[in-house]
Amino acid sequence: MTAAIISFTEDGRVVSEKIASEIGCAVRFCFHKHSDENAEKFTDLPSLTAEIFDRYDAFVFVSSVGIAVRAVAPHIRSKTTDPAVVAVDDSGKFAVSVLSGHLGGANALAKEIAEIVGAVPVITTATDTHGLFSPDVFAKANGLAICDMKAAKAVAAALLNGEKVGLRCKYPHSGVPAGITECDSGNIGICVSENADEKPFDTTLNLLPKNLVAGIGCKKETSSDSITEHILCVFSDNNLDIRRLSAVATIDIKSEEPGLIGFCRRFELPLKTFTADELMSAQGSFTHSDFVEKTTGADNVCERAAVCAGGSVIVPKTAQNGVTAAVAELPVYIDFEKE
């Protein structure tokens, strides 16, 4: 998670520095009158927020909640895409989860910051305050794609109302939490499988495992559109849901290829790269190419890269318009206690 930490006062600057030293990928923005050499200076908060809102996964305002709300309000769009927003007072007494508590991770971030500065975490989402299972948190923690946010809200509401919520899960899993019952039918429930059309309950929250890796090879300067077209065709032809794609894998000499980078940005995917030696050390049976071996040092890029990323090939090498692609599937274990 990349975080922007924004402070306004001298006390706030000190708190921001303490937070940044512990949470990793963070950039500090300090009001110009109270800044330091390790921070970016700003003079106008609305302008700053407009400029950087789409660059970070989380925003930590060392300020009042009101300042945080007014700053982000013009830019928020959806709970599925909005960044986490946390407000910490400049005395470090409270860390308040303001926006995207579940999917964005603001609740978890508020708790983490509270530990760092010795604050009280303030969490107001209903399932958390009642100590109930949260479908949003569960999905995010287990790398599951939520197919229908209305169904997710319906499940959360049912749990809050004390209703029975069913579960059909295709994968091995830990014990289910209170309020969830494993069954094959009912009024409302959760279905964890690779098929978004599987509807065992009258109201079904379908959760798809994001456990597919696309191994990709491409000619130099292949466009992002060409890569996208081929990958979408591969997934469609093999009845795979593109929402299950979790990463792209390739050889290290392609790490700066604009088309690959553009594809990853379009689908918000990490790009995993491996050396030719690492690719050649992959275990399995792979499509051999003398030309690819002469050019890259590995006799196959797409299949070997997908395996190196931890999966088993389920769609072997296909080629189209200068793009080669293979799909590997990673094992799935569902942990209901994971946060």
C-alpha positions in Angstrom: 0.0 0.0 0.0 1.3 3.4 -1.0 0.3 6.2 1.4 0.3 10.0 1.3 0.7 11.5 4.8 -0.5 15.1 5.0 0.2 17.4 8.0 -0.4 21.0 8.8 1.2 21.9 12.1 4.5 21.4 13.8 3.1 18.7 16.1 1.4 17.2 13.1 4.8 17.1 11.2 6.3 15.1 14.1 3.4 12.7 14.1 3.6 12.3 10.3 7.3 11.5 10.6 6.7 8.8 13.1 4.0 7.2 11.0 6.1 7.3 7.8 9.0 5.7 9.5 6.9 2.6 10.3 4.4 2.0 7.5 6.7 1.6 4.6 5.7 3.1 1.2 4.8 6.6 2.4 5.4 10.1 1.1 4.9 13.0 3.5 3.4 16.3 2.5 3.8 19.1 5.0 2.3 22.6 5.0 5.1 24.9 4.0 5.4 26.7 7.3 5.9 23.3 9.2 8.0 21.1 6.9 11.4 19.4 6.8 13.9 18.2 4.2 12.3 14.8 4.0 8.8 16.1 3.1 7.1 17.6 0.1 5.9 21.2 0.9 2.5 22.4 -0.1 0.6 25.7 0.3 -2.9 24.8 -0.9 -4.7 21.6 0.3 -7.4 21.4 -2.4 -4.8 21.8 -5.2 -2.6 19.1 -3.6 -5.4 16.7 -3.1 -6.6 17.1 -6.7 -3.0 16.5 -8.0 -2.2 13.4 -6.0 -5.6 11.7 -5.3 -5.2 9.0 -7.9 -1.6 8.3 -7.1 -1.9 6.7 -3.7 -3.8 3.7 -2.1 -4.2 5.6 1.2 -4.3 9.1 2.6 -3.4 9.8 6.2 -4.4 13.3 7.3 -2.8 14.5 10.5 -5.6 16.8 11.1 -9.3 17.0 12.1 -11.7 14.6 10.4 -13.5 17.7 8.9 -10.3 18.8 7.1 -9.9 15.2 5.7 -13.5 15.0 4.6 -13.5 18.4 2.8 -10.2 17.5 1.1 -11.3 14.2 -0.4 -15.0 14.9 -0.9 -14.7 16.3 -4.5 -12.8 13.2 -5.6 -14.5 10.2 -4.1 -16.3 7.9 -6.6 -17.0 4.4 -5.3 -16.2 2.1 -2.3 -14.7 -0.3 -4.7 -12.1 2.2 -6.0 -11.7 4.9 -3.4 -8.5 5.0 -1.4 -8.3 4.4 2.3 -8.6 7.7 4.3 -7.5 7.9 7.9 -7.5 11.1 10.1 -5.1 11.3 13.0 -5.2 14.3 15.4 -1.9 16.1 15.7 -1.6 15.0 19.3 -1.7 11.4 18.2 -4.6 10.5 20.5 -7.0 9.1 17.9 -6.7 7.4 14.5 -10.1 7.5 12.8 -11.0 5.4 9.8 -12.9 7.8 7.5 -13.3 6.2 4.1 -13.0 2.8 2.5 -12.7 1.0 5.8 -13.0 -2.5 4.4 -12.1 -2.8 0.7 -9.6 0.2 0.9 -8.1 -1.0 4.1 -8.7 2.1 6.2 -9.8 0.2 9.3 -6.7 -1.9 9.3 -4.5 1.1 8.6 -6.2 3.1 11.4 -5.3 0.2 13.8 -1.8 0.0 12.5 -1.3 3.8 13.0 -2.8 3.6 16.4 -0.2 1.0 17.4 2.6 3.2 16.0 1.7 6.5 17.8 -0.1 5.1 20.8 -3.5 6.3 19.7 -7.0 4.9 20.1 -8.3 3.4 16.8 -11.8 4.7 15.9 -13.7 2.2 13.7 -17.4 2.8 13.0 -18.3 0.2 10.3 -21.3 -1.8 11.6 -19.9 -5.3 11.2 -16.8 -4.3 13.1 -18.5 -2.5 16.0 -20.7 -5.6 16.4 -17.8 -8.0 16.0 -19.4 -9.7 13.0 -18.0 -11.3 9.9 -17.5 -8.8 7.1 -17.7 -10.1 3.5 -15.7 -7.1 2.3 -12.8 -7.7 4.7 -13.0 -11.5 4.1 -12.8 -11.1 0.3 -9.9 -8.6 0.4 -7.9 -10.7 2.9 -8.3 -13.9 0.8 -7.8 -12.3 -2.6 -11.3 -12.8 -3.8 -13.1 -10.6 -6.3 -16.5 -9.4 -5.3 -18.9 -9.8 -8.2 -21.9 -7.8 -6.8 -21.5 -5.1 -4.2 -25.3 -5.1 -3.7 -25.1 -8.7 -2.7 -22.2 -8.0 -0.4 -24.3 -5.3 1.4 -27.2 -7.7 1.6 -25.0 -10.3 3.3 -23.7 -7.8 5.8 -27.2 -6.6 6.5 -28.4 -10.1 7.0 -25.7 -10.8 9.5 -26.5 -7.6 11.4 -30.1 -8.7 11.6 -29.2 -12.1 12.9 -30.3 -14.0 9.8 -28.8 -17.2 8.6 -26.2 -16.7 5.9 -25.2 -19.8 3.9 -21.9 -20.7 2.4 -20.9 -22.9 -0.5 -17.1 -23.0 -0.9 -15.3 -25.1 -3.5 -11.9 -24.7 -1.9 -10.3 -26.1 1.3 -10.9 -23.6 4.2 -10.7 -22.9 7.8 -13.6 -23.1 10.2 -16.5 -20.8 9.4 -17.3 -17.9 11.7 -20.5 -17.4 13.7 -23.5 -16.5 11.6 -22.2 -18.5 8.6 -23.6 -22.0 7.8 -22.3 -24.3 5.1 -25.2 -25.4 3.0 -26.3 -25.7 -0.7 -29.4 -23.6 -0.7 -31.2 -20.9 1.2 -32.4 -17.3 1.2 -29.0 -15.6 1.2 -25.5 -16.8 1.1 -21.9 -16.7 -0.2 -20.6 -18.8 -3.0 -16.8 -19.1 -3.4 -15.9 -20.6 -6.7 -14.5 -19.8 -10.2 -18.0 -19.5 -11.7 -19.8 -16.2 -11.2 -23.0 -17.7 -12.6 -23.3 -20.3 -9.8 -26.3 -19.2 -7.8 -27.1 -21.7 -5.0 -29.0 -19.1 -2.9 -31.9 -16.8 -3.7 -29.5 -13.9 -3.1 -25.9 -15.1 -3.8 -22.7 -13.2 -3.2 -20.3 -14.7 -5.7 -16.6 -14.4 -4.8 -14.0 -15.4 -7.3 -10.5 -16.4 -6.4 -7.9 -14.1 -8.0 -5.5 -17.0 -8.5 -4.6 -16.9 -12.1 -1.3 -15.6 -13.5 -0.8 -14.6 -17.2 2.6 -15.4 -18.5 3.3 -13.0 -21.3 5.9 -12.7 -24.0 5.9 -10.0 -26.7 7.8 -8.4 -29.4 9.5 -5.1 -28.7 7.1 -2.1 -28.6 4.0 -4.3 -28.8 1.0 -2.1 -27.8 -1.0 -2.4 -24.7 -4.1 -2.8 -26.8 -2.6 -5.8 -28.7 -1.7 -7.4 -25.4 -5.1 -6.7 -23.9 -6.9 -8.1 -27.0 -5.0 -11.3 -26.9 -5.3 -11.9 -23.1 -9.1 -11.2 -23.2 -9.4 -13.7 -26.1 -7.4 -16.3 -24.2 -9.6 -16.0 -21.1 -12.8 -16.0 -23.1 -11.8 -19.0 -25.3 -11.1 -21.0 -22.1 -14.1 -19.9 -20.1 -12.0 -18.0 -17.6 -13.2 -14.9 -15.8 -10.8 -12.0 -16.3 -11.5 -10.9 -12.7 -9.6 -13.9 -11.5 -6.3 -12.5 -13.0 -4.0 -11.6 -10.2 -0.6 -11.0 -11.8 1.4 -10.9 -15.0 4.7 -12.7 -15.3 7.5 -12.3 -17.9 11.3 -12.3 -18.4 13.3 -9.5 -16.8 14.4 -8.0 -20.1 10.7 -7.1 -20.7 10.3 -5.3 -17.3 10.2 -1.8 -19.0 8.2 -2.8 -22.0 5.6 0.0 -22.4 2.8 -2.3 -23.7 3.2 -4.7 -20.7 3.3 -1.9 -18.2 0.2 -0.3 -19.8 -1.6 -3.6 -19.6 -0.8 -4.1 -16.0 -1.9 -0.5 -15.2 -5.2 -1.0 -17.0 -6.0 -4.0 -14.9 -4.2 -2.9 -11.8 -1.9 -6.0 -11.8 1.7 -6.5 -10.5 4.3 -7.4 -13.1 6.6 -10.2 -11.9 9.8 -10.7 -13.8 12.4 -13.6 -13.8 15.8 -14.0 -15.3 16.4 -16.4 -18.1 18.2 -18.8 -15.7 15.2 -18.7 -13.4 12.8 -19.4 -16.2 14.9 -22.3 -17.4 15.0 -23.8 -13.9 11.2 -24.1 -13.8 9.9 -27.6 -13.6 7.6 -29.0 -16.2 7.0 -29.6 -19.8 7.1 -26.5 -21.9 6.7 -25.5 -25.6 10.2 -25.1 -27.0 11.3 -22.3 -29.3 14.8 -22.1 -30.8 14.2 -18.4 -31.8 13.0 -17.4 -28.3 16.0 -19.2 -26.7 18.4 -17.5 -29.0 16.8 -14.1 -28.4 16.2 -14.2 -24.6 18.3 -17.1 -23.2 15.1 -19.1 -22.3 13.4 -21.5 -24.7 9.9 -20.3 -23.5 8.9 -17.2 -21.7 5.1 -17.2 -21.2 4.6 -20.7 -19.8 7.8 -20.8 -17.7 7.1 -17.3 -16.3 3.6 -18.3 -15.2 5.1 -21.4 -13.4 7.8 -19.3 -11.8 5.1 -17.1 -10.4 3.8 -20.1 -8.4 1.2 -21.7 -10.6 0.5 -24.7 -12.7 -0.2 -24.2 -16.4 -3.9 -24.6 -17.3 -3.7 -22.8 -20.7 -0.5 -23.5 -22.7 1.2 -21.1 -25.0 -0.9 -19.2 -27.6 0.3 -16.6 -30.0 -1.3 -13.6 -31.7 0.0 -10.4 -33.2 3.4 -10.6 -31.6 2.1 -11.7 -28.2 2.5 -15.0 -26.6 0.5 -15.9 -23.5 -0.1 -18.8 -21.1 -2.3 -19.0 -18.0 -1.3 -20.7 -14.7 -3.5 -21.4 -11.7 -2.3 -21.0 -8.1 -3.6 -23.1 -5.3 -6.4 -21.6 -3.1 -6.9 -21.9 0.7 -9.7 -19.8 2.2 -9.0 -18.5 5.7 -12.0 -17.0 7.5 -9.8 -15.6 10.2 -7.4 -13.7 8.0 -7.5 -9.9 8.0 
